[in-house]
Amino acid sequence: MLYRSRLIGFGSYLPKNIITNNDLSKKIDTSDEWIRARTGIRQRHIVSNETCTSMACCAAEQALRYANLSIHDIDAVIVATSTPDALFPTTAVMVQKELGMKKGFAFDVSSACSGFIFALSVADNFIKTGQAKNIILIGSEVYSRILDWSDRRTCVLFGDGAGAVILTAVKPQENNGILGIYLHTDGQYSELLYVEGSPTAQQQNCYVRMNGKEVFRQAVNKLSEVVDEALIKNNLKHKDIDWLVPHQANLRIINGMGKKLKLAPERVIVTVDKHANTSAASIPLALNVAIRDKRIKSGDLVIMETLGGGLSWGSALVRI
């Protein structure tokens, strides 16, 4: 290993338009109590004039300011998204254009709700090999585009938003940065969580479909396994973890993972109540909240974990 990746910048963007559970109850057969009891969600942000690209740019600009870098210091832009503004050019290329980046390269990674962790692995490998020094990694999603707003099983779960981090190269002997990333997929579960229809097949409506009960069961099992994998491979115990920053899909799953790690509830970062499930944006959004309010500090050991369509799942162990 030539270098190690360290996270030095954090940013986010949430649409100004907020839809509460009570707002939804006026349109579909649901209630605030029903949604909160099953998911922990109270509200979600939904785009009005924003796009996947515009939200990604705002989050990236905020991360650049945090890191005290300019766009001219950046070698690559990677965007994790399943809801790009177009099939091509990619969202990352459009971010590169909008931010005025003249060098380097840009591309998207698509792995549903696992997209940020998968893209983090890609960015980490570019830095480890010396191919890039500074990378902007963004999760940006407009799930409101692919929701069937008559289906209360899915439409209440998701929101829109973007989160960004900046990775930089440091010497591997420094006691911080990304310690390990662990990725898995299994296509035999593809029917549990998928988008019905395809824009490439000229189908007008493309909607998220999910077997919620089975996805919940798989998430509990697979997230436990991938968290243990990260700890075992780094010779760590549950007590060594300072913070859990999970994918924000369901409060019951989040609380269950916190208990498994023997973490006090205040050591688990929760934003699902305010953001809902923002897919690939959920982890960087949650991470940004905890960095900005100074809960997570330099030197803290953080584990991130996620599960999404595919099924795909993974974890990342990071010392901030």
N, C-alpha and C positions, 0 to 999 in steps of 0.2 A: 504494500500500500504506500503510495507516494504522499497522499494528502488525506485529510479527514474533512468532512463537511460540517460547518457550524452554522446555526441559524442566528442571523444578526439583524434581520428586519422583519417587521410584522405589520400587516395592514388589513383593512376590511372595507366592505361597502354593503349596506342593506338598503333596499328600496324604501322610499319615504311612505309608501302606501302600506298600511298595516290592516290586516283582516283578522278580527278576533273570532273566537268560537261562536260567540253570540251572533256575529255578522253572518256566519255560515248557517246558523240554525234558522235564519230567515229565508234561506234558499233551498236547503235540503233537510231531510228528516234526521236531525241530529241535535245535540245540546252541548253546552259547555261542560256539564257534568260527565256526559258520556265520553267525550273526547279526552278530558283530563284524566278520568279514571283509567283509561286504557293506554294512554300515551304520555301523559304529563304535559301535553301541548296546550298553551293558552291562546297563542296568536302566531301569525306568520307574516312575513313581508312579501308582497307581490308586486312585480314590476308594473309600472304604468308606461313611462317613456323609456325606461332603461333597457339595455340589451346585455347579452352575455359579455360582449366586448367592452361596453362602457363601464359596467360594474368591475370587470377585471382590471381596467385601466385605473379606476379610482383606488382599488385595493393596492395595486402595484405602486402607485404614486405615494400612498401613505407609508408603505413598507420602505420605499426608497428614503423618505424623510427620516424614518426611524433609524435606518442604518447609516444615515448621513452620506449617502451615495447619490450619484447622478445616473441617469440612464446610460451615459457614455461609459460608465464603469461595468456595465452588464454585458456578459458574453452570450447569454442564452435566455430565452423566455419559454417556459413550459406551462401550458394551461391544461388542467384536468377538467374535463367537461363531457357530459353526455347530451347537452342541449346547446350546441353551437348555433351561431346566427346563420351559418351556411355550411353546406358540406365541405366546400372549400372556396376561397382560401380559409385556412384554419383560424380559429379565434386568436391563437398565439401570434400568428403573422399580423393580424389586424391590430393587436396590442402593440407589437413591435413598431408598426407604422404610426399609430396614434401617439405613442410616447416619443417618437423621433429617434429610435435606435437604428443606427446605420451599419452596425457590424454584427457579427455573430449569426445566430440561427434561432429559429422558433418553430415549435410544433405542439400539437395537442396529444393528450393521452386520454383514452376513453375506457373507463372500467367502472361505470356506475358509481355507487356510493363509496367504493374502494379507490376511486380514481386518485385522490390526493396521496395516499400511501404508496400506490403503484408509481405515480409520477415522482414522488420523493425519492424512491429507489433509483429511478432513471437519472434524476439530477445528481444524486449522491455518487453514482458511478461515473458520471462525466467529471466530477470534481476529483474523485479518487485517482483517476487516471491522468489528471492534468490537462484534460481537454477543455476545461472551462475553469475560471477562477471565481466568478460571481454569477449566480443564476437567480432569476426571479421565477418562483413557482407559485402558480395561482390556481385555486379551485373556484370556478364560476359556473353557476347553474341558474337556468330559468325553467324550473320544473312546472311552473304554471302553464307552460305551453303544451305539456303532454299529459295533463290531468283531465280525466273525465269528471267534470264538476257535478255530475248527477250521481256519482258513485261515492257514497260516504265512507266506504272502506279505505279508499285511497286519497281522495281529494283533501281530506282534513289533515293528512300527514306531512305534506310537503310545503316548502317555501322557497323563495328566491334569494340569492345573495352571492357574495364573493369574498374570499379570504386569500391573503397572499403572505408568503415568506420569502426572505432572501437568504440564500446559502452562499457561504464563502469558504475558500480553501484555507485550512490551518494545518500546522505540523501535527502528525499523528500522535506525538508524545504529549500534546496538550490534553489536559483532562476535561475536555468538553467536546460537544459535537454529536454527530450521529454515530451511535455505537453498534447498531445493527438494525436491519429491516428484513422482515420475514413475510413472504408472499405465498398465497395458495389460490387455486381455482379448481372447480369441479363442475364440468358441464352437465353432469347427470341431474343437477338441480336447476337447470336453466328454466324450467317451466314454473318455478316457484315465484320468480320475480322477473318481469320482462316488459318490454314495450310492444304492444299490439299494433301491427302496421309498420310501414316503413316509407319515408319520403322518397327513397330511391325507387320504390314500386309505384309511385304516383298515387299513394293513398292519402287522402286528405286528413283523416283523423288518426293520430298515433297516440295511444293512451297507455299509461302505466297500469299493469295488472299484477296482482300479488295474492299469493296464498299466505295471508298474514300469520295464521297459527303455525304453519310449518316453517316459515321464515324465522319466526320467533324462536322456535325450538332449535333450528340449525344455528342461529346466531349465538345462543347461550353456549352450545357445545363448542363451536368452532372458535369463538372469541376466547374462551377459556384455554383452549389448546394453544392458540397462537401467542397468547400472553405468556403462558408457561414456557413455550419454545424460546421466546426472547430472554426470559430470565435464566433458563438453564444454559443457553449458549453463551451467556455472559457471566455465568457463575454468580448469580445474584439471587437474593431471597425477596419475598414479598415486602419485608420490612425496609428494604433498600429503596423502594419506590417512593418518591415524594408526591407525585401527582399523576392522576389518570386523566388524559384528555381523549375521551372516546368519540366515535361517530355519534352524532346526535339524532338518533332515530326513535328511541323509545325509552322513557324514564325507567321502566322496570328492568330493562336490559342493562342500562347504565348503572343503576343501583346494585344489581346483581354482580356486575363485574367489580364494583368498588368493594363489596363484601368479600368477594373471592380474594382480592388483593389485600384484605384486612386494612383497607384505608378508611379513615374517618370520612363521613359524608362531605365535610368541608375540604377534603383533599381530592374530590372528584369534581371536575369542571363540567357544569351543566348549563347549557343554553337552549336546550330543546324546547323549554317552556316559552321562550320568546322568539326563537328562530324557526321552530319546527325542523323537519329534515331537509337540509339544503344540499344533500348528496355530497358531491366532491368538495363543496365549500364548507361543510360543517366542521371539520377538524380545524382548519386554519382560522375560521371565524371564532371558534371556542378558544383556541390558543391565543388569538389576538386579544380577546376580552380579558383573559387571565394575566397576560403580560402587561396590558395597559393598566389594570387595576392593582398591579404589583403583587398579586398572589404568587405567581411564578417568578422566581428570581434567578439571577446568574448562579450557576452551580447546581441547581435543582435537577434531579433525575426524573424525567417524564416518560411515561409510556403512552403511546397512542395506539388505538386499535379500531378496526372497521370491518364491516361486512356489507356486501352489495350484490347486485345482480351478477349472474354468471353460473353459479355463485362464485364470488371472489371474496377473499378476506386476507387481512394482514395486520401486522403490528410493526411499530417503530420505537426503538429505545433511544432517547436523546438526552444528553446532558446540556442544559441551556448555558 
